[in-house]
């Protein structure tokens, strides 16, 4: 078997597959990936079955070292992936050399990224699944999130060679997530518990994703929704995407780690095709609901699977920008890895990017707690340069490669937005 050493666990990195089905009658949640479409895509890119176990990485990515050559793919959120300090393309297969270190510069778009490795993550199967349910310490890697010092095993797979054919998702199918999400819903099963004006409020309002959202449910803040006779019903089964309305009149969309039953009225169910958008939403993002029929929801899901079926071998044009890393090549970079970098910087520094220099940008909105370097300092790959407080957590921003700091563009106590320029550096 192959091994991946965990150098840093990130904010929340767990082993997930498509879920643990057939045990809900015993009170065991389904769990599994929050964004099942991205998980399926990652697995197909490396030749795995759709349901093979992979890593789900939330908000801040881990640092991982591949002990043997491996074929990998990154999908879902853009966490700023770097292979030995070099940008690596997403939504296509990549060959990682023995000893290569995968790290992440910071969140750019979305919330949850997925890493699939040819052969699949090898952890014990519990009740038919390798997925992690954290609240019961069930499944996955010892029932918990990964942390520094862990060693993750990979099931046997054919040895990836430097010339391994690259597979990719067509560009037109690659999602972008942003901060405004329109979710299509099928009304019911208890929409008759709401007066017509409440239905209009639900479908006509903009809600904000609350900080308390997690893998169990996405809590929404906005106009309350009244019920005809209170929110409580006789408990019944819950589905991925059920929209419950609690006693305060606010909706909660139930997600992968939801309970098996619930006692609140459910006004609607999010169409499966749009659950990926909610899985990639961050606290503060805006959410709106649009009614569709069951038939329309099914057609949309078929279209989404058709996009996965279009995954194929990269053509000659793609090979020009393929993301194969090899220790003797110094890395073949994806040509589009830094496309739009200047657009991501704030106006004050958008023109300050010098030829031959790199700018490290914030992957999150927050407050700068500390800056650990100054102009002229030599930094190593993975070294913490800035710490940003976001979501009540301290999030390190690390150097993507060994370099010399040419300018520090922020000070402790300064607020920063996503994409704000932090550190400018150059070759040492």
N, C-alpha and C positions, 0 to 999 in steps of 0.2 A: 504493500500500500504506500501511497504518497502521503506527505505530511505538510501541513501549513502551520507555522509557528506564529502565535499571536503576540505581537510586540506591544500593542495597545488595543484596548477593547472598543474604543469609540464611546459614544453616548449610550447606544443600545444596539448591540449586534447579536442576533440570535439565529439559530438554525431553523429554517421553515421550509415546508413543502406546501402542497395544495390543501392540507388539512386532515383532521382526524374524524372521519365520518363513521357512523354506525354506533357511536357510544353516547349520543346525546340522551338516550333513554336512561342512562346511568348518571346523568348530570355532568358529563364530561364535554366541555366546549369543543367546537371544531378547530379553533385556532388556525394555524397556517398563515401564509403570506397575506399581508394587507392588500398588496397590489398583485393579484394573481396573474394578470396579463403580463406584467413585467417579468415575473418569475418564469412563466411559460416561455417568453421570448429568450431570456437568458439561457434556459436549458436547451432550447432548440438551436441556439447559436453554437453550442459546444457539443451537440449531438446526443444530449441526454433525453430521456422521456420527460414529458411535461411535468410530471409529479416528482421528479428527483429533488432531493434536499439541497438547498443553497443557503447562502447567508443573506439575511435582511439587515440592512445597516440604516440606522435612523439618525438624521440630522448631522451628526458628526461621525465620520467614518473611522474605522480601525486602522491599525498598521499591521500588515501581514507579510511574512517571509515564506516564499515557496522553496521548500528544500529540494524538490525535483522539478524538472521541466513540466509545465502544465498548460493545458489549453483552457482559457478562461473567457468569460464575457461579463460585462457590466451593463446593467439596464436600470430603468427607473430614474430616481432623482439624480441630478448632476451634483455630486459631492466633491467635484474637483479631483478626479483620480490621477495619481502619479505613479509611474513604475520606475523605481530607482531615481525619483526626482523629475522624470520627464512626463509630460502630459500624455495620457493614453486615451484612445478613442473609445466611446461607448457604443452600445447597440451593434457590436460586431465581435467576432472572436479574436482573441489575442493570444500569442504564445509567450508565456513568461519563462525566462531562463532560470536554471537552478540558482538559488540564492537571491533572486530578485525580490525586492521589497515593494509591496503595494501600499501606498499611503494616500491621504486625501487632503487637499489644500483648504477646503471649506465649501460649504453649501452654496450653490448657485441657483438651482431651480428644483422645486419639488421638496419632498420630505424623506422618502425612503428609497434607498438604492439596493440593488440585488447583485450578488456575485455568484455566478455558477461556475463550477469547475468540471471538466469532462470526467465522468465517472460518478459524480455526485458526492456530497458530504456524507461520510460514513459515521452515523451515530445509531444507537439501538432503536429498533422499531418498537414503539409502545402503542398498543391498541391500533395497530395498522398504520401508524404515521411516525415520521421523525420530527414533526414540528414541535416547537417549544411553547408550553403554556406556563408562563412565569408564575402566576398566582398559586399554582399547585406544585411548582417545581417538577413538572411532568414533561418528559420527552426532551428532545434536543440534546445539547451538550450539558449533561448533568442537571438538566432542568433549569438552567440559568443563562444569563447573557455571558458572552465571551469576555475574558479579561486577560491582561498581560500574563504570560507564562503558560497559557493553554497551548495544546497541540491538537489541531483538528486533522483528522484522517480523511483521506479521499479514497473512494472505492477504486478498484483496479479499472484502468481504461487504457486503450492503446497509447503508446508513447507519442507525444506531440513533437513534431520535428520543426525546425526553423522554417521549412517550406510548406508547412501544413496549410491546406486550402483555407482561405479566410471566408467566413460566412457573415452576412450582414442582413439587417432589416432595411428594407427600402427607405430612402430618406423621407418620402412622403408619408410614411407610417410612423415616424419617430415623434412621440408626443412632446409637447412643451406644456408646462403646468401653470405658471403664473400665479396670480393671487386672487383671481375672480373665477368662480366655478359655477357653471349652470348644470344642475343635476336633473335628469329626466326621471320621473317617478310614475309608478302605477299606483293609483289610489287604493286605499284599503289595507288590511281587511276590516278595520273598524272605522272607516271614514263616516259611517252613519252615526257615530257618537259625537259628531261635530256639526254645529249649525252652519248654514251656507256662508255666513259672514266669516266664520273661522276658516273655512276652505279658501275663501278669497284672500284672507290674511296670509295663509300659508303659501299660496301660490303667487301672491303679489308683493311679498316683502323680501328684503335683502337681510340675510343673517350673517353673523360673524362667528368664526370658529373660536371657541373658548380655549383658554390655556389649559383647562382641566381635561381636554380631549386626550384619548390614549387608544390603545389597541382594543379596548372594550367598546368604546363608543365615542362619537364625535358630538360634543355638546355645542349647541348653537345659541347665540345671544341675539335678541331682536324682539320684534313685537310678539307678545304672548298670544297663545291660541286658546280660546275658550272652548269648553266641552258642554254638552247638554246636561250631564248629570255627574260630573266628577271624572277623574282620570282612571280610576281603578276598574279593572275587569277581572273575570276569572282567568287566572294565569293560563297562557297557552304558549305554543312554540314560537320561537323567534327565528328570523332569517337574516342573513348577511344583507344589510341595507334597510332593515325595518326602521321606520321613523316613529319612535315613541314620543308621546307628549306627557310630560310629568305633571305633578301637582302645581308647579309654578307656571304652567302653560308654555314652557319652552321645549322645543324638539331636541331629541337625542337620536342620532343615526347609529344603530348598532353595527359593530364591526367584527373583526375576526375572532376576538376573544370574548364575545358576548356570552351572557348566560344562556342556558338551554331553553329556559322559559322566562316569561315576563308578565307582569300584572298591570301594565299601563296600556291604554288604548293606542293603537298604531294607525296613524292617519294615512300613511302611504309606505311604499317600499321603493328604494332607489333602484333603478334599472341596473342590472349587473354590469353593463358596459361602462357605466359612469362611476362605479365604485373605485376604479383606479384613480379618478380625479380626486375623490374625497380622501383616499389613502395618501395622496401626495399633497394634500392641503396642510398649511401651517396655521398655528394660532394667529388670529388677526385677519386671515383670508376671508373673502366675502363669498357667500353661497346663496344661490337662488334655485327655486324648484319650478319645473315645467312638467305638466301632466302629459303622459303618453299612454297609448293602449298597450295591452299585453302583447299583441301581435307586433306592434312597432318595436317594443323593447326586445323581443326575440329576434327581429330582423337586424337590429343594431348589433346584437351580440354575434349573430352569424357574420356580419361584416367585419367585426373585430377579429374573429378567428380567421377569416379569410386573409387579413393582413399578416397574421402569424404564418399562414401557409405560404406567403410570398417570400419568406426568408430563404435565401439561396446563396450560392457561391458568389463571391465578389468578382465583378468583371474587371477588364484591364484598366479601366479608368479608376476604379476603387483601389486597385493595387498600388497606384501611385501614392496614395495617402494611407495605406494600411498601417495598423498599429502593432507590428511585431517588434518586440524588444529582444535584442540579443546582446550578450555581454561583449562580443567582439565588434559590434557595430556602433556602440555608443547610443543606441536607440533610434529607431526609425519612427519619427513623430507623425501623428495624425495631422494632416495639413490644416484641418479645421479646428484643432484643439484650442487655438488662441483667437479664432475668428471673432471679431466683435469685442476684443478686449478693451479698446478705447471707449466703446459705447458703454461698457460696464463701469467705467470710472466716473466719479462725480465731475462736474464742470470745471471745478478749480484745478484739477490735475489731469483732465482729459488730454491736454496738449503736452504733458510733461514726460510722456513715455519716449525714451531715447532709443535710437537704433542700437541693438546689441544689449539692451537692458530689459529687465523684467520688472513688473509691478505686481506685488502680492495684494490681492483685494479681499475685502471682507465677504464671507459667504453668508452673513446673517446681519440683521439689524440688531443693535444693542448699544452698550456703553463700554468704552475702552477702560478696562481695569488697570492694566499695566503694559508697559513696553519694555522688553528685556534687552534691547540692543540700541546702538547708536551708529551714526555715520562712520564708516571705516571699519566696523567690526566684521570679522570673518565668521560666517555661520556654516553649520553642517546640515545636511539633509535631515529633516525631521525635528530640528531644534525649534523650541517654542520661541516665537518672536513677539507675539502680542497675545493678551488674554482679553476676551470680550465677554461681558455678562449679557446673556440672553436667556429668556425663559427661566429666570432665577437659577441659572447654572453658569459656571465659569468654563468657557470654551476656548481652548488654546488654538492659535493660528500658527502653523508650523512652516518652516522653510521647505520649499519643494525640492531644493537641491543645495549643494555646497556653493557658496557665493560670498561676495563682499557687499555689505550694505552701503549704498550710495546716498540714500536719503530716507529719513523717517518722516512720514507724512501725517501722523496723528500724535496726540498727546493723551496721557491718562485723564479720564473724566470726560473725554469728548464723545458725543453720540455719533454713531456711524450707521449708514444704511447698507443694504445689500449691494455689493459691488463697489463700495467706497475704497479708494486707494489707501493702503496702510504703509507698505514698505517698498521702496525701489531698490533693487540690487543689481549687481553686474558680476561678470566673471571675476573670480579671485585672481 
